[in-house]
Amino acid sequence: MTPKVKSILRKIIYFLLFALMIVAFIVLSEKYADNSKQRVSVISDYYENTKADCYEVISGNKMISLLKSGKNIIFIGSSVSDYSRKYMEELDTIFKNLKIDKVYYYDINNDKLQENSNYYDIKELLNGYLVETDTVSNNLLSPSLYILNDGKVMYYNVETSAMKNTDTVKSYWTPEKEITFSNEITAAISNYYLN
């Protein structure tokens, strides 16, 4: 082979390799494009049996913003807690009956485990409306429900947030407790949110 033919052949091979790299880049970028999109969480990611469509899952930053202004219902839960699951089940019925169109859901697990600034900011904003335990006086626990208006807590319910280990969900949530809870939450939403 002459040097001229070798040069042309080398250029053709380089061109084909370059074209192949471009095609591979396009194919792979389309294939993995969904992996780079930020996924928006929905309530069924946390509670698969949730029936209500009114929940918006929020981050710690959005939680802080909602605590400072607006008229909001916020449910703080933990997807790994049996008490949160039962609380959510009870809330679903109430929200559906009252035709509530927006409830913010904040899952406490991520920020609490990291003990990041969002966790401490939320605790500070809810100071006085949190659970007192034997060791901590301002404890952010779940499940808890807050109704806020312009940065002020109008109503809160932390009834099952710090249950003793001796109580099970089934033994605590008797039919009478369910009725009492439903009446209390319904009245609070009617008085502080729907007005």
C-alpha positions as CSV (number, residue, x, y, z in Angstrom):
1,M,0.0,0.0,0.0
2,T,1.2,3.4,-0.9
3,P,1.5,6.1,1.8
4,K,-1.3,8.1,0.1
5,V,-3.7,5.1,0.3
6,K,-2.7,4.5,3.9
7,S,-3.4,8.2,4.8
8,I,-6.8,8.1,3.1
9,L,-7.7,4.8,4.8
10,R,-6.6,6.2,8.2
11,K,-8.8,9.3,7.7
12,I,-11.8,7.0,6.8
13,I,-11.2,4.9,9.9
14,Y,-10.9,8.1,12.1
15,F,-14.1,9.5,10.6
16,L,-16.0,6.3,11.2
17,L,-14.8,6.1,14.8
18,F,-15.8,9.7,15.3
19,A,-19.2,9.1,13.8
20,L,-19.7,6.0,15.9
21,M,-18.8,8.0,19.1
22,I,-21.4,10.6,18.2
23,V,-24.1,8.0,17.6
24,A,-23.2,6.3,20.8
25,F,-23.4,9.6,22.7
26,I,-26.8,10.4,21.3
27,V,-28.2,6.9,22.0
28,L,-26.9,6.8,25.5
29,S,-28.0,10.3,26.4
30,E,-31.5,9.6,25.3
31,K,-31.5,6.3,27.2
32,Y,-30.4,7.8,30.5
33,A,-32.0,11.2,30.2
34,D,-34.7,10.2,32.7
35,N,-32.0,9.5,35.3
36,S,-31.0,13.1,35.4
37,K,-34.5,14.5,36.0
38,Q,-35.4,15.2,39.6
39,R,-38.2,13.1,40.6
40,V,-41.1,14.7,42.4
41,S,-42.4,12.7,45.4
42,V,-46.0,12.0,45.7
43,I,-47.9,10.9,48.8
44,S,-48.2,7.3,47.6
45,D,-44.4,7.0,47.8
46,Y,-44.9,7.3,51.6
47,Y,-48.3,5.8,52.2
48,E,-49.4,3.4,49.5
49,N,-53.0,3.1,50.8
50,T,-53.7,6.8,50.9
51,K,-57.0,7.6,49.2
52,A,-57.0,11.4,49.2
53,D,-55.6,13.3,46.3
54,C,-55.1,16.5,48.3
55,Y,-51.6,16.0,49.6
56,E,-48.5,17.8,48.3
57,V,-45.2,16.3,49.5
58,I,-42.9,19.1,50.6
59,S,-39.2,19.5,51.5
60,G,-37.8,21.0,54.6
61,N,-37.2,24.4,52.8
62,K,-40.9,24.5,51.7
63,M,-42.0,23.5,55.1
64,I,-40.1,26.5,56.6
65,S,-41.7,28.8,54.0
66,L,-45.2,27.5,54.8
67,L,-44.7,27.9,58.5
68,K,-44.0,31.6,58.0
69,S,-46.9,32.7,55.9
70,G,-50.2,31.6,54.3
71,K,-53.2,29.6,55.4
72,N,-52.1,26.0,55.5
73,I,-52.8,22.5,56.8
74,I,-49.5,20.6,57.4
75,F,-49.3,17.0,58.3
76,I,-45.9,15.9,59.7
77,G,-45.5,12.2,59.3
78,S,-43.0,9.4,59.2
79,S,-43.6,6.7,56.5
80,V,-42.0,4.1,58.8
81,S,-44.3,4.7,61.7
82,D,-47.4,2.6,62.3
83,Y,-48.9,5.6,64.2
84,S,-48.4,7.9,61.2
85,R,-50.0,5.4,58.8
86,K,-53.1,5.1,61.1
87,Y,-53.2,8.9,61.6
88,M,-53.0,9.4,57.8
89,E,-55.8,6.9,57.3
90,E,-58.0,8.9,59.7
91,L,-57.1,12.2,58.1
92,D,-57.9,10.8,54.6
93,T,-61.5,10.3,55.6
94,I,-61.8,13.7,57.2
95,F,-60.2,15.6,54.3
96,K,-62.4,13.7,51.8
97,N,-65.6,14.5,53.8
98,L,-64.6,18.2,54.1
99,K,-63.5,18.4,50.4
100,I,-60.1,19.8,51.4
101,D,-58.1,20.4,48.2
102,K,-54.6,21.0,49.7
103,V,-52.7,19.5,52.6
104,Y,-49.0,19.7,52.8
105,Y,-47.2,16.5,53.8
106,Y,-43.7,16.8,55.4
107,D,-41.9,13.5,56.0
108,I,-39.7,14.1,59.1
109,N,-37.3,11.2,58.5
110,N,-34.7,12.8,56.2
111,D,-34.1,16.1,58.0
112,K,-34.4,14.5,61.5
113,L,-31.9,11.8,60.8
114,Q,-29.5,14.3,59.4
115,E,-30.2,16.8,62.1
116,N,-29.7,19.5,59.5
117,S,-30.5,23.2,59.6
118,N,-34.1,22.6,58.3
119,Y,-34.8,20.4,61.2
120,Y,-33.7,23.0,63.8
121,D,-35.4,25.8,61.9
122,I,-38.7,23.9,61.9
123,K,-38.4,23.1,65.6
124,E,-37.8,26.8,66.3
125,L,-40.8,28.0,64.2
126,L,-43.0,25.5,66.0
127,N,-41.6,26.1,69.4
128,G,-44.4,25.8,72.0
129,Y,-46.4,23.6,69.8
130,L,-44.3,20.5,70.0
131,V,-44.1,17.4,72.2
132,E,-42.6,17.3,75.6
133,T,-40.9,14.1,76.6
134,D,-39.0,13.2,79.7
135,T,-35.7,14.3,78.1
136,V,-36.6,17.0,75.6
137,S,-39.0,19.9,76.0
138,N,-39.3,20.9,72.3
139,N,-39.4,17.6,70.4
140,L,-40.4,17.5,66.7
141,L,-42.2,14.2,66.4
142,S,-44.7,12.6,64.1
143,P,-47.5,12.2,63.5
144,S,-48.7,15.7,64.0
145,L,-51.1,18.1,62.3
146,Y,-50.9,21.9,62.2
147,I,-53.3,24.5,60.9
148,L,-51.6,27.8,60.3
149,N,-52.6,31.3,59.3
150,D,-50.1,33.9,58.4
151,G,-47.3,32.2,60.4
152,K,-49.4,31.6,63.5
153,V,-50.3,28.2,64.7
154,M,-54.1,28.2,65.0
155,Y,-54.5,24.6,65.9
156,Y,-52.2,21.6,66.4
157,N,-52.7,17.9,67.2
158,V,-49.8,15.8,68.5
159,E,-52.0,13.3,70.2
160,T,-50.1,10.1,69.2
161,S,-46.6,11.6,68.7
162,A,-45.0,10.3,71.9
163,M,-46.8,7.1,72.6
164,K,-45.3,4.7,75.1
165,N,-44.0,1.4,73.8
166,T,-46.7,-0.4,75.7
167,D,-49.5,1.1,73.5
168,T,-50.0,-0.4,70.1
169,V,-51.8,1.3,67.2
170,K,-54.6,-1.2,67.5
171,S,-55.1,-0.9,71.2
172,Y,-54.9,2.9,71.2
173,W,-57.2,3.6,68.2
174,T,-60.5,2.3,69.5
175,P,-63.7,3.2,67.6
176,E,-64.4,5.8,70.3
177,K,-61.0,7.4,69.8
178,E,-61.5,7.5,66.1
179,I,-64.8,9.3,66.5
180,T,-63.4,11.8,69.0
181,F,-60.4,12.4,66.8
182,S,-62.6,12.9,63.7
183,N,-64.9,15.4,65.5
184,E,-61.9,17.4,66.9
185,I,-60.0,17.6,63.6
186,T,-63.2,18.4,61.6
187,A,-64.1,21.2,64.1
188,A,-60.6,22.6,63.9
189,I,-60.5,22.6,60.1
190,S,-63.9,24.2,60.0
191,N,-63.0,26.9,62.5
192,Y,-59.4,27.8,61.5
193,Y,-59.0,26.8,57.8
194,L,-62.4,26.9,56.0
195,N,-63.4,30.3,57.5
